[in-house]
């Protein structure tokens, strides 16, 4: 089911979208998040989906002068590279030449931007190569607007468009520094992310089922509590390591090895996470759906295990068939389903069953289906099923942050820019015709 609605993220005002502005003939700074997995030996792309995700916005900017900005990894990492390869791959995907400029905001960038004609594009170098953007000399949040990157580039640009949702939980000059200088606008990817995740947090159709799994227990429990405290969710299904933790908090002995795995995964966050788990099972048991059975690894083989057979010395790697059977009607009857985090150690073929079955259920569901990024989103892409869910988020930490109710600096910056520049669009000659 398609996701409709205005761009009104939770806790902020409306943000500008491409539907609100006319950018033909204008010089547009376009911030992307095209940070991609690269082959460590060759530098070849292992996945170019983030580059593909920019195509809708770039096609809508076909009559503008476009200056593309992005980053790859961070200094000190093996995959910290310049953006020439990203530029070449994007040019092939778009079917249009794009000039690579090996600079971020120096004189060569000025010359390249001033030489642009409507419809042409340049791709600047990795913005994290500039000290203002990343590293020990990174400018403070208060000084972003006065950074070299922002002051020099905003002098040449009419507007800023962002699709960097994957980095929207961060601050930096190229992510949040332009809000007060030029109109800042959500691109199509950012637009879709805000709309879908806002729906999941603020106004989902009911009944609403959230499936939370994976190994990031603290993040999942923060999402659960945020949805419950907002009064928007009907059932929270806990699977994966999260589900094992919740069984433990609910009084079941899952075995010393599985307890130690959970403690080791969370480290110093364990006590804080345990308090959230105990609060959930103590205050909201009627909203929780916990595993009914499990699958453990015994000498490399999958073995189903009833809860009354706990504790176990074997690692719990999946949910069992009974859990999936009881979960199915919840998903089938839901008007909205949010899924974040696998149900199993799905990298092992014997234990991929639970996760893949949840994916199939979401694909078959008739309500709105939102996949919340990270490993879950990657699995959807790997299996070629992105078109079978309503929204497949490109953000991992950013999606979890938004679902948890955290501040989202990039979205907050878009909201501030909307407040300042929406009334001025007519005077700037940038207001879209109705």
ABEGO torsion letter per residue (X at the ends): XBBBEBBBBBGBBBBBBAAABBABGBBBBBBBBABBBBBAAAGBBABAAAAAAAAAAAAAAAABBBBBBBBBEBBGBAABBBAAAAAAAAAAAAGBBBBBBBBAABAAAAAAAAABBBGBBBBBBBAAABAAABEAABBBAAAAAABAAAAAAAAABABBBBABAAAAABBBAAAAAAAAABBBBBBAAAAAAAAAAAAAAABBBOBBBBBBBEABAAAAAAAAAAAAAAGABABBBBBEAAAAAAAAAAGBBAEAAAAAAAAAAAEAAAAAAAAAAAAAAAAAAAABBBBABBBBBBGGBBBBBBAAAOBBABBBABBBAAAAAAAAAAAAABABBBBBEBABBAABAAAAAAAAAAAAAAAABABBBBBAEEAAAAAAAAAGAAAABABBBABBAAAAAAAAGBBBAAAAAAAAAAAAAAAAAAAAGABBBX
